[in-house]
Amino acid sequence: MPRMLDVSDEVRAEIGDEEADRLLAGDNTPGSYDCTSCRTPGDSERERTSTVLFIGDETAVLAFAHSTCLPSQVVQVTEEQLRGAVKSISGDTVDLEPEKVVPEQAVLGVTSGLVLLAGELHPALVVEPTGPIVRPGATGAGDDFLPLLIEQGFMPLTELDGVPSVLHGWSVLLAMGQLHAVLQPAAGGGQPVAWWQAHQPLQVTESWRAAANKHQQVLMFAAPVGSIGRQPREDLLRDALDKAAANGKLVAAALPLAGT
């Protein structure tokens, strides 16, 4: 059975055509794997699977993820982060030329779900990066993800006791019933720009879309890496949100709906 593997152009450019073709032919691809995003088992022969290349200062690790969790992409990390990640990533080490190494970046993981607030279900997006987010130009290994969002107008939560206030200028783009992007105001005015954009449009449930159309807004919750995790059920997602809020690791806003 052919493997349902996605190898993006940027991953192919790093590992080379020969290695990419071997992966697509199934030569170097594990049939089963632990998703590098949600840590649950996956099967490249039964479900769409992304190749994710983690690049350190000298080496790289090729990992696999459910396509619904992460698109196929290159993620830049420090060598120290890579050594720590190797213990939890099922993948192969790839030698890279030093000139191909680029500065580190984290990937935003986005989960959709319905959240019950004041007796009513609201459509929500939960955003959690795959690694620490550092302020542009900063040095050091801190995590500025929440401070950066607070500066944009997101509000810290200590508990989920009501609908967060609307953050004007931001919006959630739905088109043809699929989730395409979270938009933010452009720095110099003009058309909004994508703060997050799906590699491929994400399917949302009929009940989520109906709630979004009813409220004409989507609640966005954001937490630093390791705070939420990818929860398989909405009740577990709510529990994780409550815990993150209680620990002071959650910000939120209501974003107007763009599209249908």
C-alpha atoms as an extended CHARMM CRD file, in Angstrom:
* protein
*
       260  EXT
         1         1  MET       CA              0.0000000000        0.0000000000        0.0000000000  PROA      1               0.0000000000
         2         2  PRO       CA              1.4550000000        3.4350000000       -0.9280000000  PROA      2               0.0000000000
         3         3  ARG       CA              2.4240000000        5.6320000000        1.9890000000  PROA      3               0.0000000000
         4         4  MET       CA              0.3690000000        8.8060000000        2.4240000000  PROA      4               0.0000000000
         5         5  LEU       CA              3.4140000000       11.0100000000        2.9300000000  PROA      5               0.0000000000
         6         6  ASP       CA              3.7930000000       14.7580000000        2.3680000000  PROA      6               0.0000000000
         7         7  VAL       CA              7.2860000000       16.1290000000        1.6720000000  PROA      7               0.0000000000
         8         8  SER       CA              7.1860000000       19.9070000000        1.2300000000  PROA      8               0.0000000000
         9         9  ASP       CA              9.4350000000       21.7540000000       -1.1990000000  PROA      9               0.0000000000
        10        10  GLU       CA             11.4300000000       23.2820000000        1.6770000000  PROA      10              0.0000000000
        11        11  VAL       CA             12.0390000000       19.8610000000        3.2460000000  PROA      11              0.0000000000
        12        12  ARG       CA             13.0300000000       18.4580000000       -0.1700000000  PROA      12              0.0000000000
        13        13  ALA       CA             15.4640000000       21.3560000000       -0.6710000000  PROA      13              0.0000000000
        14        14  GLU       CA             17.2120000000       20.5050000000        2.6160000000  PROA      14              0.0000000000
        15        15  ILE       CA             17.3840000000       16.7110000000        2.3590000000  PROA      15              0.0000000000
        16        16  GLY       CA             17.8310000000       16.4950000000       -1.4090000000  PROA      16              0.0000000000
        17        17  ASP       CA             15.7500000000       14.8980000000       -4.1690000000  PROA      17              0.0000000000
        18        18  GLU       CA             17.2660000000       11.4290000000       -3.7120000000  PROA      18              0.0000000000
        19        19  GLU       CA             16.3910000000       11.2220000000       -0.0120000000  PROA      19              0.0000000000
        20        20  ALA       CA             12.9300000000       12.7330000000       -0.6130000000  PROA      20              0.0000000000
        21        21  ASP       CA             12.1960000000       10.1950000000       -3.3550000000  PROA      21              0.0000000000
        22        22  ARG       CA             13.3120000000        7.3390000000       -1.0880000000  PROA      22              0.0000000000
        23        23  LEU       CA             10.9080000000        8.5970000000        1.5930000000  PROA      23              0.0000000000
        24        24  LEU       CA              8.0230000000        8.8210000000       -0.8610000000  PROA      24              0.0000000000
        25        25  ALA       CA              8.8190000000        5.3250000000       -2.1070000000  PROA      25              0.0000000000
        26        26  GLY       CA              8.5920000000        4.0840000000        1.4850000000  PROA      26              0.0000000000
        27        27  ASP       CA             12.2380000000        3.0240000000        1.7660000000  PROA      27              0.0000000000
        28        28  ASN       CA             13.0770000000        5.1520000000        4.8200000000  PROA      28              0.0000000000
        29        29  THR       CA              9.6090000000        5.8300000000        6.1690000000  PROA      29              0.0000000000
        30        30  PRO       CA              8.3510000000        4.0460000000        9.2840000000  PROA      30              0.0000000000
        31        31  GLY       CA              4.9040000000        2.6010000000        8.7920000000  PROA      31              0.0000000000
        32        32  SER       CA              4.0000000000        3.6120000000       12.3320000000  PROA      32              0.0000000000
        33        33  TYR       CA              5.4080000000        6.5680000000       14.2620000000  PROA      33              0.0000000000
        34        34  ASP       CA              4.7470000000        8.8380000000       17.2150000000  PROA      34              0.0000000000
        35        35  CYS       CA              3.5180000000       12.2190000000       15.9730000000  PROA      35              0.0000000000
        36        36  THR       CA              6.1140000000       14.8890000000       16.7790000000  PROA      36              0.0000000000
        37        37  SER       CA              3.2990000000       17.3480000000       17.5300000000  PROA      37              0.0000000000
        38        38  CYS       CA              0.6420000000       15.5220000000       19.5540000000  PROA      38              0.0000000000
        39        39  ARG       CA              2.8180000000       12.5380000000       20.6240000000  PROA      39              0.0000000000
        40        40  THR       CA              0.1040000000       10.0120000000       19.7310000000  PROA      40              0.0000000000
        41        41  PRO       CA              0.6700000000        7.0900000000       17.3120000000  PROA      41              0.0000000000
        42        42  GLY       CA              0.3220000000        7.5590000000       13.5800000000  PROA      42              0.0000000000
        43        43  ASP       CA              0.4560000000        5.2560000000       10.5580000000  PROA      43              0.0000000000
        44        44  SER       CA              1.8460000000        6.5680000000        7.2720000000  PROA      44              0.0000000000
        45        45  GLU       CA              0.0820000000        3.7570000000        5.3890000000  PROA      45              0.0000000000
        46        46  ARG       CA             -3.3640000000        4.6990000000        6.6880000000  PROA      46              0.0000000000
        47        47  GLU       CA             -3.3810000000        8.4990000000        7.2480000000  PROA      47              0.0000000000
        48        48  ARG       CA             -1.7730000000       11.5340000000        5.7040000000  PROA      48              0.0000000000
        49        49  THR       CA              1.6070000000       12.1050000000        7.3070000000  PROA      49              0.0000000000
        50        50  SER       CA              3.9190000000       15.1300000000        7.2060000000  PROA      50              0.0000000000
        51        51  THR       CA              7.7100000000       15.0420000000        7.1780000000  PROA      51              0.0000000000
        52        52  VAL       CA              9.0490000000       17.6520000000        9.6110000000  PROA      52              0.0000000000
        53        53  LEU       CA             12.7660000000       18.4650000000        9.5090000000  PROA      53              0.0000000000
        54        54  PHE       CA             14.2150000000       19.8680000000       12.7380000000  PROA      54              0.0000000000
        55        55  ILE       CA             17.4890000000       21.6590000000       11.9650000000  PROA      55              0.0000000000
        56        56  GLY       CA             20.1060000000       22.3540000000       14.6260000000  PROA      56              0.0000000000
        57        57  ASP       CA             23.4530000000       24.1170000000       14.3330000000  PROA      57              0.0000000000
        58        58  GLU       CA             25.2600000000       21.0810000000       12.9160000000  PROA      58              0.0000000000
        59        59  THR       CA             22.7520000000       18.2700000000       12.4810000000  PROA      59              0.0000000000
        60        60  ALA       CA             19.0920000000       17.7310000000       11.7670000000  PROA      60              0.0000000000
        61        61  VAL       CA             16.4000000000       15.2260000000       12.6890000000  PROA      61              0.0000000000
        62        62  LEU       CA             13.6980000000       14.1230000000       10.2980000000  PROA      62              0.0000000000
        63        63  ALA       CA             10.4680000000       13.4650000000       12.1870000000  PROA      63              0.0000000000
        64        64  PHE       CA              6.8910000000       12.6020000000       11.2660000000  PROA      64              0.0000000000
        65        65  ALA       CA              3.5610000000       14.1540000000       12.2130000000  PROA      65              0.0000000000
        66        66  HSD       CA             -0.1090000000       13.7320000000       11.4260000000  PROA      66              0.0000000000
        67        67  SER       CA             -0.9050000000       16.1370000000        8.5790000000  PROA      67              0.0000000000
        68        68  THR       CA             -3.8150000000       17.3790000000       10.7080000000  PROA      68              0.0000000000
        69        69  CYS       CA             -1.3010000000       18.4180000000       13.4010000000  PROA      69              0.0000000000
        70        70  LEU       CA              1.4940000000       19.9700000000       11.3410000000  PROA      70              0.0000000000
        71        71  PRO       CA              2.2120000000       20.5660000000        7.6540000000  PROA      71              0.0000000000
        72        72  SER       CA              5.4660000000       19.2870000000        6.1820000000  PROA      72              0.0000000000
        73        73  GLN       CA              8.0300000000       21.9600000000        6.9820000000  PROA      73              0.0000000000
        74        74  VAL       CA             11.5000000000       22.8590000000        8.2230000000  PROA      74              0.0000000000
        75        75  VAL       CA             11.7720000000       23.9450000000       11.8800000000  PROA      75              0.0000000000
        76        76  GLN       CA             14.9570000000       25.6510000000       13.0500000000  PROA      76              0.0000000000
        77        77  VAL       CA             16.0750000000       24.9110000000       16.6160000000  PROA      77              0.0000000000
        78        78  THR       CA             19.2780000000       25.2510000000       18.6050000000  PROA      78              0.0000000000
        79        79  GLU       CA             21.6200000000       22.2660000000       18.8170000000  PROA      79              0.0000000000
        80        80  GLU       CA             20.8140000000       22.0000000000       22.5270000000  PROA      80              0.0000000000
        81        81  GLN       CA             17.0710000000       21.8880000000       21.8330000000  PROA      81              0.0000000000
        82        82  LEU       CA             17.6600000000       19.3270000000       19.1230000000  PROA      82              0.0000000000
        83        83  ARG       CA             19.6290000000       17.0250000000       21.4190000000  PROA      83              0.0000000000
        84        84  GLY       CA             16.8060000000       17.1900000000       23.9490000000  PROA      84              0.0000000000
        85        85  ALA       CA             14.1870000000       16.5930000000       21.2860000000  PROA      85              0.0000000000
        86        86  VAL       CA             15.9410000000       13.5440000000       19.8310000000  PROA      86              0.0000000000
        87        87  LYS       CA             14.8320000000       11.5680000000       22.8710000000  PROA      87              0.0000000000
        88        88  SER       CA             11.1690000000       12.1690000000       21.9940000000  PROA      88              0.0000000000
        89        89  ILE       CA             11.3210000000       12.2690000000       18.1900000000  PROA      89              0.0000000000
        90        90  SER       CA             11.2260000000        9.0790000000       16.1230000000  PROA      90              0.0000000000
        91        91  GLY       CA             13.3850000000       10.0590000000       13.1890000000  PROA      91              0.0000000000
        92        92  ASP       CA             16.7050000000        9.8580000000       11.4380000000  PROA      92              0.0000000000
        93        93  THR       CA             19.6820000000       12.1700000000       11.8450000000  PROA      93              0.0000000000
        94        94  VAL       CA             20.6000000000       14.0160000000        8.6460000000  PROA      94              0.0000000000
        95        95  ASP       CA             23.9410000000       15.7320000000        7.9920000000  PROA      95              0.0000000000
        96        96  LEU       CA             23.5580000000       19.2780000000        6.7110000000  PROA      96              0.0000000000
        97        97  GLU       CA             25.9700000000       21.7500000000        5.1970000000  PROA      97              0.0000000000
        98        98  PRO       CA             26.5970000000       24.6110000000        7.6810000000  PROA      98              0.0000000000
        99        99  GLU       CA             25.4870000000       27.2860000000        5.2020000000  PROA      99              0.0000000000
       100       100  LYS       CA             22.0210000000       25.7000000000        5.1080000000  PROA      100             0.0000000000
       101       101  VAL       CA             21.3770000000       26.3160000000        8.8160000000  PROA      101             0.0000000000
       102       102  VAL       CA             19.0460000000       29.2530000000        9.4830000000  PROA      102             0.0000000000
       103       103  PRO       CA             17.8950000000       30.9870000000       12.7100000000  PROA      103             0.0000000000
       104       104  GLU       CA             15.5170000000       29.0970000000       14.9740000000  PROA      104             0.0000000000
       105       105  GLN       CA             11.7630000000       29.4410000000       14.7670000000  PROA      105             0.0000000000
       106       106  ALA       CA              8.7820000000       27.8080000000       16.4230000000  PROA      106             0.0000000000
       107       107  VAL       CA              5.6180000000       26.5560000000       14.7600000000  PROA      107             0.0000000000
       108       108  LEU       CA              2.1590000000       27.4950000000       16.0020000000  PROA      108             0.0000000000
       109       109  GLY       CA             -0.1140000000       24.5260000000       16.6740000000  PROA      109             0.0000000000
       110       110  VAL       CA             -3.8200000000       25.3720000000       16.3220000000  PROA      110             0.0000000000
       111       111  THR       CA             -6.6930000000       23.2500000000       17.6620000000  PROA      111             0.0000000000
       112       112  SER       CA            -10.3850000000       23.9950000000       17.1390000000  PROA      112             0.0000000000
       113       113  GLY       CA            -13.0790000000       23.0990000000       19.6560000000  PROA      113             0.0000000000
       114       114  LEU       CA            -16.2830000000       24.2450000000       21.3460000000  PROA      114             0.0000000000
       115       115  VAL       CA            -15.9560000000       25.8440000000       24.7720000000  PROA      115             0.0000000000
       116       116  LEU       CA            -18.8820000000       26.1900000000       27.1820000000  PROA      116             0.0000000000
       117       117  LEU       CA            -19.0830000000       29.6600000000       28.7610000000  PROA      117             0.0000000000
       118       118  ALA       CA            -22.0510000000       30.9770000000       30.7520000000  PROA      118             0.0000000000
       119       119  GLY       CA            -24.1920000000       28.0560000000       29.5770000000  PROA      119             0.0000000000
       120       120  GLU       CA            -23.5250000000       28.5980000000       25.8680000000  PROA      120             0.0000000000
       121       121  LEU       CA            -21.1590000000       26.8990000000       23.4250000000  PROA      121             0.0000000000
       122       122  HSD       CA            -18.6380000000       29.1440000000       21.6830000000  PROA      122             0.0000000000
       123       123  PRO       CA            -16.2870000000       28.2560000000       18.8100000000  PROA      123             0.0000000000
       124       124  ALA       CA            -12.6710000000       28.4620000000       19.9390000000  PROA      124             0.0000000000
       125       125  LEU       CA             -9.1690000000       28.1690000000       18.5810000000  PROA      125             0.0000000000
       126       126  VAL       CA             -6.4050000000       27.1310000000       20.9690000000  PROA      126             0.0000000000
       127       127  VAL       CA             -2.9140000000       28.2040000000       19.9040000000  PROA      127             0.0000000000
       128       128  GLU       CA              0.2130000000       26.6520000000       21.3990000000  PROA      128             0.0000000000
       129       129  PRO       CA              3.6920000000       26.9110000000       19.8500000000  PROA      129             0.0000000000
       130       130  THR       CA              5.9450000000       23.8910000000       19.4170000000  PROA      130             0.0000000000
       131       131  GLY       CA              8.7560000000       25.7610000000       21.1870000000  PROA      131             0.0000000000
       132       132  PRO       CA              9.5300000000       28.9860000000       23.0590000000  PROA      132             0.0000000000
       133       133  ILE       CA              8.7720000000       32.2230000000       21.1940000000  PROA      133             0.0000000000
       134       134  VAL       CA             11.5430000000       34.7960000000       21.5750000000  PROA      134             0.0000000000
       135       135  ARG       CA             10.9840000000       38.5020000000       21.0020000000  PROA      135             0.0000000000
       136       136  PRO       CA             12.4940000000       39.5700000000       17.6450000000  PROA      136             0.0000000000
       137       137  GLY       CA             16.0520000000       40.7410000000       18.1690000000  PROA      137             0.0000000000
       138       138  ALA       CA             16.2580000000       39.3420000000       21.6930000000  PROA      138             0.0000000000
       139       139  THR       CA             19.0740000000       37.0970000000       22.8600000000  PROA      139             0.0000000000
       140       140  GLY       CA             18.6340000000       34.3580000000       25.4050000000  PROA      140             0.0000000000
       141       141  ALA       CA             16.3110000000       31.4020000000       25.8590000000  PROA      141             0.0000000000
       142       142  GLY       CA             13.2140000000       33.0390000000       27.3540000000  PROA      142             0.0000000000
       143       143  ASP       CA              9.6280000000       32.6990000000       26.1630000000  PROA      143             0.0000000000
       144       144  ASP       CA              7.9030000000       35.9560000000       25.1820000000  PROA      144             0.0000000000
       145       145  PHE       CA              4.8340000000       34.4160000000       23.5340000000  PROA      145             0.0000000000
       146       146  LEU       CA              2.2620000000       35.6750000000       26.0450000000  PROA      146             0.0000000000
       147       147  PRO       CA              3.8480000000       39.1370000000       26.5920000000  PROA      147             0.0000000000
       148       148  LEU       CA              3.8820000000       39.6930000000       22.8260000000  PROA      148             0.0000000000
       149       149  LEU       CA              0.1770000000       38.7920000000       22.5660000000  PROA      149             0.0000000000
       150       150  ILE       CA             -0.7250000000       40.9450000000       25.5710000000  PROA      150             0.0000000000
       151       151  GLU       CA              0.9640000000       43.8680000000       23.8310000000  PROA      151             0.0000000000
       152       152  GLN       CA             -1.3420000000       43.1890000000       20.8620000000  PROA      152             0.0000000000
       153       153  GLY       CA             -4.4390000000       43.4020000000       23.0720000000  PROA      153             0.0000000000
       154       154  PHE       CA             -5.0160000000       39.8310000000       24.2590000000  PROA      154             0.0000000000
       155       155  MET       CA             -6.0560000000       39.6460000000       27.9060000000  PROA      155             0.0000000000
       156       156  PRO       CA             -4.5770000000       37.3270000000       30.5630000000  PROA      156             0.0000000000
       157       157  LEU       CA             -7.0830000000       34.9200000000       32.1290000000  PROA      157             0.0000000000
       158       158  THR       CA             -7.0080000000       33.3630000000       35.5730000000  PROA      158             0.0000000000
       159       159  GLU       CA            -10.2520000000       31.4570000000       34.9630000000  PROA      159             0.0000000000
       160       160  LEU       CA            -12.7120000000       30.8490000000       32.1330000000  PROA      160             0.0000000000
       161       161  ASP       CA            -15.7040000000       32.6050000000       33.6420000000  PROA      161             0.0000000000
       162       162  GLY       CA            -17.0100000000       34.5740000000       30.6680000000  PROA      162             0.0000000000
       163       163  VAL       CA            -16.5360000000       35.5560000000       27.0430000000  PROA      163             0.0000000000
       164       164  PRO       CA            -13.3280000000       37.5740000000       26.5270000000  PROA      164             0.0000000000
       165       165  SER       CA            -13.5800000000       41.0430000000       25.0070000000  PROA      165             0.0000000000
       166       166  VAL       CA            -13.4340000000       41.5970000000       21.2440000000  PROA      166             0.0000000000
       167       167  LEU       CA            -10.0290000000       42.4320000000       19.7780000000  PROA      167             0.0000000000
       168       168  HSD       CA            -10.8220000000       44.7340000000       16.8710000000  PROA      168             0.0000000000
       169       169  GLY       CA             -8.5720000000       44.5830000000       13.8420000000  PROA      169             0.0000000000
       170       170  TRP       CA             -7.9540000000       40.8630000000       14.2850000000  PROA      170             0.0000000000
       171       171  SER       CA            -10.2020000000       38.2420000000       12.6630000000  PROA      171             0.0000000000
       172       172  VAL       CA            -10.5480000000       34.5460000000       11.8660000000  PROA      172             0.0000000000
       173       173  LEU       CA            -10.8580000000       33.6990000000        8.1810000000  PROA      173             0.0000000000
       174       174  LEU       CA            -13.2560000000       30.9120000000        7.2350000000  PROA      174             0.0000000000
       175       175  ALA       CA            -13.8760000000       30.1380000000        3.5710000000  PROA      175             0.0000000000
       176       176  MET       CA            -15.9810000000       27.3400000000        2.1020000000  PROA      176             0.0000000000
       177       177  GLY       CA            -16.4770000000       26.0230000000        5.6410000000  PROA      177             0.0000000000
       178       178  GLN       CA            -12.7340000000       25.6020000000        6.2510000000  PROA      178             0.0000000000
       179       179  LEU       CA            -10.3140000000       27.4480000000        8.5330000000  PROA      179             0.0000000000
       180       180  HSD       CA             -7.7190000000       29.3940000000        6.5510000000  PROA      180             0.0000000000
       181       181  ALA       CA             -6.0280000000       31.9700000000        8.7880000000  PROA      181             0.0000000000
       182       182  VAL       CA             -5.9490000000       34.2280000000       11.8230000000  PROA      182             0.0000000000
       183       183  LEU       CA             -5.5150000000       37.7900000000       10.5640000000  PROA      183             0.0000000000
       184       184  GLN       CA             -3.9640000000       40.7610000000       12.3710000000  PROA      184             0.0000000000
       185       185  PRO       CA             -3.7650000000       44.4690000000       11.4840000000  PROA      185             0.0000000000
       186       186  ALA       CA             -0.9630000000       45.4130000000        9.0980000000  PROA      186             0.0000000000
       187       187  ALA       CA              1.8200000000       47.4500000000       10.6960000000  PROA      187             0.0000000000
       188       188  GLY       CA              1.3530000000       50.3970000000        8.3340000000  PROA      188             0.0000000000
       189       189  GLY       CA             -2.4010000000       50.1190000000        7.9230000000  PROA      189             0.0000000000
       190       190  GLY       CA             -4.1380000000       48.6890000000        4.8770000000  PROA      190             0.0000000000
       191       191  GLN       CA             -5.3040000000       45.1090000000        4.4430000000  PROA      191             0.0000000000
       192       192  PRO       CA             -4.8970000000       42.7330000000        7.4220000000  PROA      192             0.0000000000
       193       193  VAL       CA             -2.0450000000       40.2370000000        7.2330000000  PROA      193             0.0000000000
       194       194  ALA       CA             -1.8950000000       36.6050000000        8.3400000000  PROA      194             0.0000000000
       195       195  TRP       CA             -0.6420000000       36.1200000000       11.9050000000  PROA      195             0.0000000000
       196       196  TRP       CA             -1.1600000000       32.3830000000       11.3650000000  PROA      196             0.0000000000
       197       197  GLN       CA             -2.0540000000       30.6760000000        8.0970000000  PROA      197             0.0000000000
       198       198  ALA       CA             -2.9440000000       27.0460000000        7.5280000000  PROA      198             0.0000000000
       199       199  HSD       CA             -0.6070000000       25.1910000000        5.1900000000  PROA      199             0.0000000000
       200       200  GLN       CA             -3.7520000000       23.5680000000        3.8650000000  PROA      200             0.0000000000
       201       201  PRO       CA             -7.2780000000       24.7270000000        4.8540000000  PROA      201             0.0000000000
       202       202  LEU       CA             -8.3390000000       22.9360000000        8.0380000000  PROA      202             0.0000000000
       203       203  GLN       CA            -11.6600000000       21.1640000000        8.3270000000  PROA      203             0.0000000000
       204       204  VAL       CA            -13.8720000000       22.2250000000       11.2320000000  PROA      204             0.0000000000
       205       205  THR       CA            -16.9460000000       20.3930000000       12.4940000000  PROA      205             0.0000000000
       206       206  GLU       CA            -20.4400000000       21.3720000000       11.4250000000  PROA      206             0.0000000000
       207       207  SER       CA            -21.2840000000       22.3170000000       15.0330000000  PROA      207             0.0000000000
       208       208  TRP       CA            -18.1700000000       24.5290000000       15.2880000000  PROA      208             0.0000000000
       209       209  ARG       CA            -19.0250000000       26.3010000000       12.0290000000  PROA      209             0.0000000000
       210       210  ALA       CA            -22.6430000000       26.7460000000       13.1040000000  PROA      210             0.0000000000
       211       211  ALA       CA            -21.5410000000       28.2950000000       16.4050000000  PROA      211             0.0000000000
       212       212  ALA       CA            -19.1300000000       30.6000000000       14.5670000000  PROA      212             0.0000000000
       213       213  ASN       CA            -21.8970000000       31.7620000000       12.2220000000  PROA      213             0.0000000000
       214       214  LYS       CA            -24.2520000000       32.2650000000       15.1520000000  PROA      214             0.0000000000
       215       215  HSD       CA            -21.8540000000       34.3850000000       17.2150000000  PROA      215             0.0000000000
       216       216  GLN       CA            -20.0160000000       35.9180000000       14.2440000000  PROA      216             0.0000000000
       217       217  GLN       CA            -16.8330000000       35.6160000000       16.2610000000  PROA      217             0.0000000000
       218       218  VAL       CA            -14.3110000000       33.0010000000       17.3760000000  PROA      218             0.0000000000
       219       219  LEU       CA            -12.6050000000       32.8810000000       20.7650000000  PROA      219             0.0000000000
       220       220  MET       CA             -8.8480000000       32.5260000000       20.5500000000  PROA      220             0.0000000000
       221       221  PHE       CA             -6.9380000000       31.1450000000       23.5290000000  PROA      221             0.0000000000
       222       222  ALA       CA             -3.1400000000       31.0880000000       23.5330000000  PROA      222             0.0000000000
       223       223  ALA       CA             -0.6910000000       29.4130000000       25.8980000000  PROA      223             0.0000000000
       224       224  PRO       CA              3.0840000000       28.8250000000       25.8930000000  PROA      224             0.0000000000
       225       225  VAL       CA              4.6060000000       25.5340000000       24.7770000000  PROA      225             0.0000000000
       226       226  GLY       CA              3.8040000000       22.6090000000       27.0820000000  PROA      226             0.0000000000
       227       227  SER       CA              0.7400000000       24.2190000000       28.6740000000  PROA      227             0.0000000000
       228       228  ILE       CA             -2.1400000000       22.6140000000       26.7390000000  PROA      228             0.0000000000
       229       229  GLY       CA             -1.0120000000       19.7300000000       24.5480000000  PROA      229             0.0000000000
       230       230  ARG       CA             -3.1410000000       18.2800000000       21.7770000000  PROA      230             0.0000000000
       231       231  GLN       CA             -6.2170000000       16.9610000000       23.5440000000  PROA      231             0.0000000000
       232       232  PRO       CA             -8.3500000000       14.3170000000       21.7770000000  PROA      232             0.0000000000
       233       233  ARG       CA            -11.6520000000       15.4360000000       23.3290000000  PROA      233             0.0000000000
       234       234  GLU       CA            -13.2330000000       18.8110000000       24.0350000000  PROA      234             0.0000000000
       235       235  ASP       CA            -13.7660000000       18.0500000000       27.7250000000  PROA      235             0.0000000000
       236       236  LEU       CA            -10.0400000000       17.3350000000       28.0900000000  PROA      236             0.0000000000
       237       237  LEU       CA             -9.2570000000       20.4950000000       26.1380000000  PROA      237             0.0000000000
       238       238  ARG       CA            -11.4190000000       22.4960000000       28.5470000000  PROA      238             0.0000000000
       239       239  ASP       CA             -9.6500000000       20.9200000000       31.5310000000  PROA      239             0.0000000000
       240       240  ALA       CA             -6.2820000000       21.8720000000       30.0310000000  PROA      240             0.0000000000
       241       241  LEU       CA             -7.4780000000       25.4490000000       29.4320000000  PROA      241             0.0000000000
       242       242  ASP       CA             -8.7250000000       25.7510000000       33.0180000000  PROA      242             0.0000000000
       243       243  LYS       CA             -5.3890000000       24.4850000000       34.3220000000  PROA      243             0.0000000000
       244       244  ALA       CA             -3.3840000000       26.8570000000       32.1160000000  PROA      244             0.0000000000
       245       245  ALA       CA             -5.5160000000       29.8040000000       33.2690000000  PROA      245             0.0000000000
       246       246  ALA       CA             -5.1040000000       28.8550000000       36.9310000000  PROA      246             0.0000000000
       247       247  ASN       CA             -1.3240000000       28.7240000000       36.3690000000  PROA      247             0.0000000000
       248       248  GLY       CA             -1.2860000000       32.1800000000       34.7640000000  PROA      248             0.0000000000
       249       249  LYS       CA             -0.3790000000       30.7760000000       31.3410000000  PROA      249             0.0000000000
       250       250  LEU       CA             -3.4000000000       31.7180000000       29.2300000000  PROA      250             0.0000000000
       251       251  VAL       CA             -4.4630000000       34.7830000000       27.2400000000  PROA      251             0.0000000000
       252       252  ALA       CA             -7.6010000000       35.1910000000       25.1660000000  PROA      252             0.0000000000
       253       253  ALA       CA             -9.6650000000       37.4540000000       22.9480000000  PROA      253             0.0000000000
       254       254  ALA       CA            -12.7970000000       37.2550000000       20.8250000000  PROA      254             0.0000000000
       255       255  LEU       CA            -11.9400000000       37.6830000000       17.1470000000  PROA      255             0.0000000000
       256       256  PRO       CA            -14.5980000000       38.7080000000       14.6010000000  PROA      256             0.0000000000
       257       257  LEU       CA            -15.4340000000       36.1440000000       11.9500000000  PROA      257             0.0000000000
       258       258  ALA       CA            -14.3530000000       36.8010000000        8.3800000000  PROA      258             0.0000000000
       259       259  GLY       CA            -16.0590000000       34.5880000000        5.7980000000  PROA      259             0.0000000000
       260       260  THR       CA            -18.5250000000       31.7780000000        6.4140000000  PROA      260             0.0000000000
